Amino acid sequence: MTGFMAPCFLSRPSEESKQLHIDQKAPPMHSRLHSLHRFLTRLAFLSLLFPTLAQPPNFLLILTDDHGIGDVSAYRPADVRTPNIDRLAAQGMRFTRMRANATVCSPTRAALLTGRYPDRVGVPGVIRTQPADSWGWFHPAITTVADHLRTAGYHTALIGKWHLGLTPPNTPNLRGFDLFHGFLGDMMDSYTLHRRHGENYMRLNTAIIQPEGHATDLFTRWASDHLRERARDPGKPFFLHLAYNAPHFPIEPPADWLARTTARLPDTPAPRLRNIAFVEHLDHSIGQLLDVLQETGLATNTLVIFTSDNGGSLAHAQNNDPWRGGKQSHYDGGLRVPFIARWPDHIQPGSLSSYAGLVFDVFPTFLELAGVALPADLDAVSLLPVLRGSAIDTPRDLYFVRREGGPTYGGQSYQALIRDDWKLLRNDPYSPFELYHLRDDPGETNNLARSNPAKLRELAEALRHHTQRAGSIPWQPPATPSK
């Protein structure tokens, strides 16, 4: 593996890199000039020490929605075929023990962009288009990975689903993205009409747009066009976050994809057929994107990460095998997600990692590779040692939270925590905790809460610490003063 000394060095930012930190509140021209100076300084520095990394890497983060680990054939050869996601795995590293930061969409997305647990950035639950049923507010004072990379001289873009706010200051262009081309809301009621509760949330930056076509095809075309545009400016690195709505319900594959799946699997129940076709159409789109990277010459210096925001929805015939449960559940079927990293000449092709991390570990990984000093209060851990074939030996707790409304949850939160091989969880705020030993019982079938009260108390105390730590962060927007 050539040229992978640099990430090891960059995992400890130099004093020079810290001094190059730029105040986000600087005037626009001042900020641009300092960003250019910082980028050129870092580029010259890397050129002298590490010639193979003279150009900082580009980052492509592909996030799918409700994509169960059992619906990626690199993880579970079965009825669904995902040859293009599998291609990424064959050319890079496949992680076998990665989990999403939450069992639902918004909290994972907030964690992914900030490197902090979701309730520490104001998003313990789903941010919805209807305020009465919205359970998070993305704290505007917390910087995102896009903020940091843009300050470091990167062009930043989000194409696809946002799901972290509908109005300023919580819109993509105000949270670090130079370009936003996609869907502001939580879910689409139709992949071809692109509406939610009758409202149009499709945007090009702040402008309302009304594109025609299937959302998966639209996002793929926009991302492909964006990559071709970035290829024309090779001196400026980029961060592209491509966030598909698929395969989140409604399960709406294009008719031709459903027809070919039905012909191949005539005895499969209709709900499962629709999901297979939906995922395979998504995989085809990812393949188109990978082809564009190759055609433009961007593939060599682009770190591609593919993952999902949570497990699949069992009610919609999605598959999380071999894990118990699905979306909304703290059993591993709701948390285990596919996670693949590809970076030619830097990550060993066809390699595997059993590191037990969380998807927000992308945040410090990207910043370290870009030469950016890490914020001091991150919860995420950089994956660079793993990507270069080493190990991360420092123990870490994995914490999960979700707040939700309705009679099942009552607006309360429920949590889970993994420490070593032990997992403490509950799946609603009112049920007793369950305790599992994951090494002996990966299927989470033998609840040890009664037989091991000491371990239950230990992990419950750790959960209380997380609850208190997040208590100062509001998860609803400030009240509008009455006139």
C-alpha positions as CSV (number, residue, x, y, z in Angstrom):
1,M,0.0,0.0,0.0
2,T,1.8,3.1,-1.2
3,G,1.6,6.5,0.3
4,F,-0.2,5.7,3.5
5,M,2.3,7.2,5.8
6,A,0.6,10.5,5.6
7,P,-2.6,9.6,7.4
8,C,-0.6,8.2,10.3
9,F,1.2,11.6,10.6
10,L,-1.9,13.6,10.1
11,S,-3.7,11.8,12.9
12,R,-1.8,14.2,15.2
13,P,-2.3,17.7,13.7
14,S,0.7,19.9,13.9
15,E,0.8,23.2,15.7
16,E,1.2,24.8,12.2
17,S,-2.1,23.3,11.1
18,K,-3.8,24.4,14.3
19,Q,-2.6,28.0,13.7
20,L,-4.1,27.9,10.2
21,H,-7.6,27.4,11.7
22,I,-9.9,30.1,10.4
23,D,-12.6,31.8,12.2
24,Q,-15.9,30.8,10.6
25,K,-17.3,34.3,11.2
26,A,-14.6,36.1,9.3
27,P,-15.7,38.4,6.4
28,P,-16.3,36.5,3.2
29,M,-13.2,37.9,1.3
30,H,-11.0,37.5,4.3
31,S,-12.2,33.9,4.8
32,R,-11.6,33.0,1.1
33,L,-8.1,34.4,1.1
34,H,-7.2,32.6,4.3
35,S,-8.7,29.4,3.0
36,L,-6.6,29.6,-0.1
37,H,-3.5,30.3,1.9
38,R,-4.2,27.4,4.2
39,F,-4.8,25.0,1.3
40,L,-1.6,26.1,-0.5
41,T,0.5,25.8,2.7
42,R,-0.8,22.3,3.5
43,L,-0.4,21.2,-0.1
44,A,3.3,22.4,-0.1
45,F,3.9,20.7,3.2
46,L,2.4,17.4,2.1
47,S,4.4,17.6,-1.2
48,L,7.7,17.7,0.6
49,L,7.0,15.0,3.1
50,F,4.6,12.6,1.3
51,P,4.8,13.0,-2.5
52,T,2.0,10.4,-3.1
53,L,-0.4,12.6,-1.1
54,A,0.6,16.0,-2.5
55,Q,-3.0,16.5,-3.5
56,P,-5.4,16.1,-0.5
57,P,-7.9,13.3,-1.2
58,N,-11.5,13.9,-2.4
59,F,-14.3,12.4,-0.3
60,L,-17.5,10.8,-1.6
61,L,-19.8,9.8,1.1
62,I,-22.8,7.7,-0.2
63,L,-25.5,7.3,2.4
64,T,-28.6,5.1,1.7
65,D,-31.8,5.2,3.7
66,D,-33.2,2.2,5.7
67,H,-30.8,-0.1,3.9
68,G,-30.6,-3.3,5.8
69,I,-27.3,-5.2,5.9
70,G,-29.1,-8.3,4.6
71,D,-29.9,-6.4,1.4
72,V,-26.3,-6.1,0.2
73,S,-25.1,-9.2,-1.5
74,A,-21.5,-8.6,-0.4
75,Y,-22.8,-9.3,3.1
76,R,-25.6,-11.9,2.4
77,P,-25.7,-13.7,-0.9
78,A,-29.4,-14.3,-1.4
79,D,-32.3,-13.0,-3.4
80,V,-31.0,-9.4,-3.8
81,R,-28.1,-8.6,-6.1
82,T,-25.9,-5.6,-5.6
83,P,-22.9,-6.1,-8.0
84,N,-21.8,-2.4,-7.8
85,I,-21.8,-2.1,-4.0
86,D,-20.0,-5.5,-4.1
87,R,-17.5,-4.0,-6.5
88,L,-16.7,-1.3,-3.9
89,A,-16.1,-4.0,-1.4
90,A,-13.9,-6.0,-3.7
91,Q,-11.8,-2.9,-4.4
92,G,-11.7,-1.7,-0.8
93,M,-12.4,-2.7,2.8
94,R,-15.7,-4.2,4.0
95,F,-16.5,-3.6,7.7
96,T,-18.5,-6.4,9.4
97,R,-19.3,-4.8,12.7
98,M,-20.2,-1.2,12.0
99,R,-23.4,0.3,13.3
100,A,-25.5,3.3,12.6
101,N,-25.7,6.0,15.3
102,A,-29.4,5.5,15.7
103,T,-32.3,3.3,14.6
104,V,-33.9,6.1,12.5
105,C,-32.8,8.8,10.0
106,S,-32.2,12.3,11.5
107,P,-30.1,11.3,14.5
108,T,-27.6,9.3,12.4
109,R,-27.4,12.1,9.9
110,A,-26.7,14.7,12.6
111,A,-24.1,12.5,14.2
112,L,-22.4,11.8,10.9
113,L,-22.0,15.5,10.1
114,T,-20.8,16.5,13.5
115,G,-18.8,13.6,15.0
116,R,-20.9,13.8,18.2
117,Y,-23.7,11.7,19.6
118,P,-27.0,12.9,18.2
119,D,-28.5,14.2,21.4
120,R,-25.4,16.3,21.9
121,V,-26.3,18.2,18.8
122,G,-30.0,18.5,19.4
123,V,-31.3,15.6,17.3
124,P,-32.3,12.7,19.5
125,G,-35.2,11.9,17.2
126,V,-36.7,12.4,13.7
127,I,-37.0,16.0,12.4
128,R,-40.3,16.0,10.5
129,T,-42.0,18.4,8.3
130,Q,-44.9,18.8,10.8
131,P,-43.6,20.5,14.0
132,A,-46.1,18.8,16.3
133,D,-44.4,15.4,15.4
134,S,-40.8,16.6,15.2
135,W,-38.2,15.5,17.8
136,G,-35.0,17.3,17.0
137,W,-33.4,20.7,16.2
138,F,-30.0,20.6,14.7
139,H,-28.0,23.0,16.9
140,P,-26.7,25.8,14.7
141,A,-23.7,26.6,16.8
142,I,-22.1,23.2,16.1
143,T,-19.8,23.0,13.1
144,T,-20.2,20.2,10.5
145,V,-17.7,18.2,8.6
146,A,-18.7,20.4,5.6
147,D,-17.8,23.6,7.6
148,H,-14.4,22.2,8.4
149,L,-13.6,21.0,4.9
150,R,-14.8,24.1,3.3
151,T,-12.5,26.2,5.5
152,A,-9.7,23.9,4.5
153,G,-10.2,24.7,0.8
154,Y,-12.6,22.0,-0.2
155,H,-15.6,22.4,-2.4
156,T,-18.6,20.9,-0.5
157,A,-21.8,19.6,-1.9
158,L,-24.9,17.7,-0.6
159,I,-27.0,16.0,-3.3
160,G,-30.1,14.1,-2.1
161,K,-31.8,14.0,1.2
162,W,-31.1,16.5,4.0
163,H,-33.6,15.7,6.8
164,L,-32.1,18.1,9.3
165,G,-34.3,21.1,9.0
166,L,-36.5,23.1,6.6
167,T,-35.7,26.7,7.5
168,P,-32.7,28.8,8.3
169,P,-30.3,28.4,10.0
170,N,-30.7,24.7,9.5
171,T,-30.6,24.4,5.7
172,P,-27.6,22.8,3.9
173,N,-26.1,26.0,2.5
174,L,-26.0,27.5,6.0
175,R,-24.4,24.3,7.5
176,G,-21.3,24.2,5.4
177,F,-22.4,23.1,1.9
178,D,-21.5,25.2,-1.1
179,L,-24.1,23.3,-3.2
180,F,-27.3,21.7,-2.2
181,H,-29.3,19.9,-4.9
182,G,-32.0,17.6,-3.4
183,F,-34.8,17.1,-0.9
184,L,-35.0,19.0,2.4
185,G,-37.7,16.9,4.0
186,D,-38.0,13.6,5.9
187,M,-39.4,11.2,3.3
188,M,-41.1,11.3,-0.1
189,D,-44.7,10.3,-0.4
190,S,-43.8,9.4,-4.0
191,Y,-40.4,9.0,-5.7
192,T,-41.8,10.5,-8.9
193,L,-43.9,13.3,-7.5
194,H,-41.3,14.3,-4.8
195,R,-43.9,15.7,-2.4
196,R,-44.4,15.3,1.4
197,H,-47.9,16.1,2.7
198,G,-48.5,17.9,-0.5
199,E,-45.5,20.2,-0.2
200,N,-42.5,20.4,-2.5
201,Y,-39.2,20.2,-0.7
202,M,-37.0,19.8,-3.7
203,R,-34.3,22.5,-3.9
204,L,-31.3,23.8,-5.9
205,N,-29.6,25.6,-3.0
206,T,-32.5,27.8,-1.8
207,A,-34.6,27.8,-5.0
208,I,-37.7,25.6,-5.3
209,I,-37.4,23.2,-8.2
210,Q,-39.8,20.7,-9.8
211,P,-37.6,18.0,-11.6
212,E,-39.2,15.1,-13.4
213,G,-38.2,11.5,-12.9
214,H,-37.5,8.9,-10.2
215,A,-35.7,10.5,-7.3
216,T,-32.9,7.9,-7.4
217,D,-32.2,8.6,-11.0
218,L,-32.3,12.4,-10.4
219,F,-29.8,12.3,-7.5
220,T,-27.5,10.0,-9.5
221,R,-27.6,12.3,-12.6
222,W,-27.0,15.4,-10.5
223,A,-24.1,13.7,-8.6
224,S,-22.6,12.5,-11.9
225,D,-22.8,16.0,-13.4
226,H,-21.2,17.4,-10.3
227,L,-18.3,15.0,-10.4
228,R,-17.6,15.9,-14.0
229,E,-17.7,19.5,-13.0
230,R,-15.2,18.9,-10.2
231,A,-12.9,17.0,-12.6
232,R,-12.5,20.3,-14.5
233,D,-11.0,21.9,-11.4
234,P,-8.4,19.3,-10.4
235,G,-6.6,21.7,-8.1
236,K,-9.5,22.0,-5.6
237,P,-10.4,18.9,-3.6
238,F,-14.1,18.2,-3.0
239,F,-16.4,16.6,-0.5
240,L,-19.6,15.2,-2.0
241,H,-22.2,13.8,0.3
242,L,-24.7,11.8,-1.8
243,A,-27.7,10.9,0.3
244,Y,-30.3,8.7,-1.4
245,N,-33.9,8.5,-0.2
246,A,-34.0,4.9,-1.4
247,P,-34.7,2.3,-0.2
248,H,-36.8,4.1,2.4
249,F,-40.6,3.4,1.9
250,P,-42.7,3.8,-0.1
251,I,-41.1,1.0,-1.9
252,E,-41.4,2.3,-5.5
253,P,-39.0,0.7,-8.0
254,P,-39.3,1.8,-11.6
255,A,-41.6,-0.5,-13.6
256,D,-38.9,-2.0,-15.8
257,W,-36.8,-3.0,-12.7
258,L,-39.8,-4.6,-11.1
259,A,-40.6,-6.5,-14.3
260,R,-37.1,-8.0,-14.6
261,T,-37.0,-8.9,-10.9
262,T,-40.4,-10.6,-11.2
263,A,-39.2,-12.6,-14.2
264,R,-36.1,-13.8,-12.2
265,L,-37.9,-14.6,-9.0
266,P,-41.5,-15.5,-9.9
267,D,-42.3,-17.3,-6.6
268,T,-41.2,-14.4,-4.4
269,P,-44.0,-12.6,-2.5
270,A,-44.9,-9.2,-4.1
271,P,-43.7,-7.0,-1.2
272,R,-40.3,-8.6,-1.2
273,L,-40.1,-8.4,-5.0
274,R,-40.7,-4.7,-4.9
275,N,-37.9,-4.2,-2.4
276,I,-35.5,-6.3,-4.3
277,A,-36.1,-4.3,-7.5
278,F,-35.9,-1.1,-5.5
279,V,-32.5,-2.0,-4.1
280,E,-31.1,-3.3,-7.4
281,H,-32.2,-0.1,-9.1
282,L,-30.3,1.8,-6.4
283,D,-27.2,-0.4,-6.9
284,H,-27.3,0.3,-10.6
285,S,-27.3,4.0,-9.9
286,I,-24.3,3.6,-7.6
287,G,-22.5,1.7,-10.4
288,Q,-23.1,4.7,-12.8
289,L,-21.5,7.0,-10.3
290,L,-18.5,4.7,-9.9
291,D,-18.1,4.6,-13.7
292,V,-18.1,8.5,-13.7
293,L,-15.3,8.5,-11.1
294,Q,-13.3,6.2,-13.3
295,E,-14.0,8.0,-16.6
296,T,-13.0,11.4,-15.1
297,G,-9.8,10.2,-13.5
298,L,-11.2,11.1,-10.0
299,A,-11.3,7.5,-8.7
300,T,-7.6,7.3,-7.9
301,N,-7.6,10.1,-5.3
302,T,-11.1,9.8,-4.0
303,L,-12.0,8.0,-0.8
304,V,-15.4,6.5,-1.2
305,I,-17.5,5.5,1.8
306,F,-20.7,3.6,1.4
307,T,-23.1,3.1,4.3
308,S,-26.7,3.5,5.6
309,D,-28.4,5.5,8.2
310,N,-30.1,2.5,10.0
311,G,-31.3,-1.0,9.5
312,G,-34.1,-1.9,7.1
313,S,-37.8,-1.8,7.9
314,L,-39.2,-5.3,8.5
315,A,-42.7,-4.1,7.8
316,H,-41.7,-3.2,4.3
317,A,-40.0,-6.6,3.5
318,Q,-36.5,-5.4,4.0
319,N,-33.8,-7.7,5.3
320,N,-31.4,-7.4,8.2
321,D,-30.3,-11.0,8.5
322,P,-28.7,-12.5,10.4
323,W,-29.5,-9.8,13.1
324,R,-32.6,-9.5,15.2
325,G,-35.1,-6.7,14.6
326,G,-35.1,-3.8,12.3
327,K,-35.6,0.0,11.9
328,Q,-36.6,1.7,15.2
329,S,-35.2,-1.3,17.2
330,H,-32.1,-1.3,19.3
331,Y,-31.6,-4.9,18.5
332,D,-28.7,-5.2,16.0
333,G,-31.1,-5.5,13.0
334,G,-31.9,-1.8,13.6
335,L,-28.3,-0.8,14.0
336,R,-26.0,-3.0,11.9
337,V,-25.4,-1.4,8.5
338,P,-23.2,-2.0,5.5
339,F,-20.0,0.0,5.6
340,I,-17.4,-0.1,2.8
341,A,-14.4,2.1,2.2
342,R,-12.5,2.3,-1.1
343,W,-9.4,4.3,-1.9
344,P,-7.1,2.9,-4.6
345,D,-3.5,2.4,-3.6
346,H,-4.2,3.2,0.0
347,I,-6.8,0.6,1.2
348,Q,-6.0,-3.0,0.5
349,P,-8.5,-4.4,-2.0
350,G,-10.8,-7.1,-0.7
351,S,-9.8,-6.5,2.9
352,L,-12.1,-7.0,5.9
353,S,-12.4,-5.2,9.2
354,S,-14.1,-6.4,12.3
355,Y,-13.7,-3.1,14.1
356,A,-16.8,-2.2,16.0
357,G,-17.4,1.4,15.2
358,L,-20.2,3.8,14.3
359,V,-20.9,5.6,11.0
360,F,-20.0,9.0,12.5
361,D,-16.4,7.9,12.6
362,V,-16.3,9.2,9.1
363,F,-16.1,12.7,10.5
364,P,-12.6,12.6,12.1
365,T,-11.4,10.3,9.3
366,F,-12.1,12.9,6.7
367,L,-10.7,15.8,8.7
368,E,-7.4,14.0,9.5
369,L,-6.9,13.2,5.8
370,A,-7.6,16.8,4.9
371,G,-5.0,18.0,7.5
372,V,-7.6,19.7,9.7
373,A,-7.2,19.9,13.5
374,L,-9.9,17.9,15.2
375,P,-12.4,19.6,17.6
376,A,-11.6,18.7,21.2
377,D,-15.0,17.3,22.2
378,L,-15.7,14.7,19.5
379,D,-17.3,11.3,20.3
380,A,-16.3,9.8,17.0
381,V,-13.0,7.9,16.4
382,S,-10.9,8.2,13.3
383,L,-10.8,5.0,11.2
384,L,-7.4,5.8,9.6
385,P,-5.5,3.1,11.6
386,V,-8.0,0.5,10.4
387,L,-7.9,1.7,6.8
388,R,-4.2,1.4,6.7
389,G,-4.3,-2.2,8.0
390,S,-3.6,-1.6,11.7
391,A,-5.9,-1.8,14.7
392,I,-7.6,0.5,17.1
393,D,-7.1,-1.0,20.5
394,T,-8.6,1.7,22.7
395,P,-11.8,0.5,24.3
396,R,-14.9,2.6,23.6
397,D,-18.6,2.6,24.6
398,L,-21.1,2.8,21.8
399,Y,-24.2,4.8,22.7
400,F,-27.5,5.0,21.0
401,V,-30.6,7.2,21.6
402,R,-34.0,7.8,20.0
403,R,-36.8,10.2,21.1
404,E,-40.3,9.7,19.6
405,G,-43.9,10.7,20.0
406,G,-47.1,8.7,19.8
407,P,-48.6,6.5,22.5
408,T,-45.8,3.9,22.4
409,Y,-43.1,6.5,23.2
410,G,-44.9,9.5,24.7
411,G,-42.3,12.0,23.6
412,Q,-39.7,10.2,25.7
413,S,-36.3,8.9,24.7
414,Y,-35.0,5.3,24.9
415,Q,-31.3,4.3,24.8
416,A,-28.9,1.5,24.3
417,L,-25.2,1.1,25.2
418,I,-22.5,-1.4,24.1
419,R,-19.4,-1.9,26.3
420,D,-17.0,-4.6,25.4
421,D,-19.2,-7.6,24.6
422,W,-22.2,-6.4,26.7
423,K,-25.2,-4.6,25.4
424,L,-27.9,-2.9,27.4
425,L,-31.0,-1.8,25.6
426,R,-34.7,-1.1,25.6
427,N,-37.0,-0.4,22.6
428,D,-39.4,2.0,24.3
429,P,-39.1,4.3,27.3
430,Y,-41.4,2.3,29.5
431,S,-40.2,-1.3,29.2
432,P,-37.4,-2.7,31.4
433,F,-33.9,-2.9,30.2
434,E,-32.6,-6.0,28.5
435,L,-29.0,-7.2,28.8
436,Y,-27.2,-9.4,26.3
437,H,-23.7,-10.8,25.9
438,L,-23.1,-10.3,22.2
439,R,-20.1,-12.7,21.8
440,D,-22.0,-15.6,23.3
441,D,-25.4,-14.5,22.0
442,P,-25.1,-12.5,18.8
443,G,-28.8,-13.1,18.1
444,E,-29.8,-11.3,21.3
445,T,-32.1,-14.0,22.5
446,N,-31.0,-14.6,26.1
447,N,-31.8,-11.7,28.3
448,L,-29.4,-11.6,31.2
449,A,-30.9,-8.6,33.0
450,R,-32.1,-10.6,36.0
451,S,-29.2,-13.0,36.2
452,N,-26.5,-10.3,36.1
453,P,-27.8,-7.2,38.0
454,A,-24.3,-5.9,38.6
455,K,-23.5,-5.6,34.9
456,L,-27.0,-4.1,34.3
457,R,-26.3,-1.4,37.0
458,E,-22.9,-0.6,35.5
459,L,-24.2,0.0,32.0
460,A,-27.3,1.8,33.3
461,E,-25.0,4.2,35.1
462,A,-23.1,4.9,31.8
463,L,-26.4,5.6,30.1
464,R,-27.3,8.1,32.8
465,H,-24.0,9.9,32.2
466,H,-24.9,10.3,28.5
467,T,-28.4,11.6,29.4
468,Q,-26.9,14.2,31.7
469,R,-24.2,15.2,29.2
470,A,-26.8,15.9,26.5
471,G,-29.2,17.7,28.9
472,S,-27.9,21.2,28.1
473,I,-28.6,20.9,24.4
474,P,-32.1,22.0,23.2
475,W,-33.8,19.6,20.9
476,Q,-36.6,22.0,19.9
477,P,-36.2,25.4,18.3
478,P,-36.4,28.5,20.5
479,A,-40.0,29.7,21.1
480,T,-41.0,32.6,18.9
481,P,-41.6,35.7,21.1
482,S,-45.2,36.7,21.2
483,K,-46.0,40.1,19.7
